[in-house]
Amino acid sequence: MRVCQCYGPERQDLEPLSVAMRREDLQERKRWPCAVEHADLADQRVRCRRCGNISGAPESLAHISQTCMFTHGLITRRHDAVVDKIASIAIDAGYDSLREPILRCDGQTWKPDLVPYKGENSFIVDVAIPYESKEPLARRHHEKCRKYERLKATVCTLTKTKNCATGAIIIGARGAWCPRNDESLKLANINIKYRQKALLCLTVLERTNKIISWFMQASEELQPRIIFWPSSTAALTEALASSGQGRDLCRRSTSALTEALASSVQGRDGSRMPIALCRFR
């Protein structure tokens, strides 16, 4: 096999190809500017298909697995699964645990995920599952620890202990384990095996995949959409006649339409709408 080197006559042969590739790249940049640069939030096409009309957020893997209102329930379950596992490990280490205690301090209300305590020592542990990006996970760990520093005295009073420390468990949405987690576990004298770490990371990754898969495959029939609110039999007949799917109903007698209108639900403006015509998309 002959290896093409970038010098001599062969380099001259490659120059026209290189120019053509650069020209094609520039054309693609002009054609799809959003694919090269940051998404334009004013463009309706890049908004989240589920909550974009309300939040205006662009649809991305980070948005779907972190902040989308449509997947909020699954995101909460993913977080709670990690908290349950950490609480189980703390109990095995001989700790008593308070799950999401509501604490008052400086006129504000706080709710850390977990407060394990044993003897004269107590700890404040908070769990976070951020999406891996340019921001390092260690920074998120530091922010979580600093966030609950002010609650040490309150936790000592609640658990009747003398010493209190703060810690955090940070696992990336794609299964990355923050190295600072080991420091928090060591400070609390909680031994966690490598297999348990791997299980936590795989659990988070699996649930993130389920969140994205459910978002993409969820049928649009989950979102109810009311088409019209007919106020009379004549309006109902006219609406059905103008719709392709209502032609069969239009062939029925006026009494059938009247009966359908009678078994209807109340509209926003006081009008009636047949239950059978509540459409979903």
Buried (B, 14 or more C-beta within 10 A) or exposed (E): EEEEEEEEEEEEEEEEEEEEEEEEEEEEEEEEEEEEEEBEEEEEEBBBBBBBEEBEBBBBBBBBBBBBEBBEEBBEEBBBBBBEBBBEBBEEBEBEBBEEBEBEBEEEEBEBBBBBBBEEBBBBBBBBBBBBEEEEBBEBBBEBBEBBEBBBEBBBEBBEBEEBBBBBBBBBBBBBBBEBBEBBBEBBEBEBEEEBBEEBBEBBBEBBBBBBEBBEEBEEEEEEEEEBBBBEBEBBBEBBEEBEEBEEBBEEEEEEBEEBBEEBEEBEEEBBBBEEBEEEE
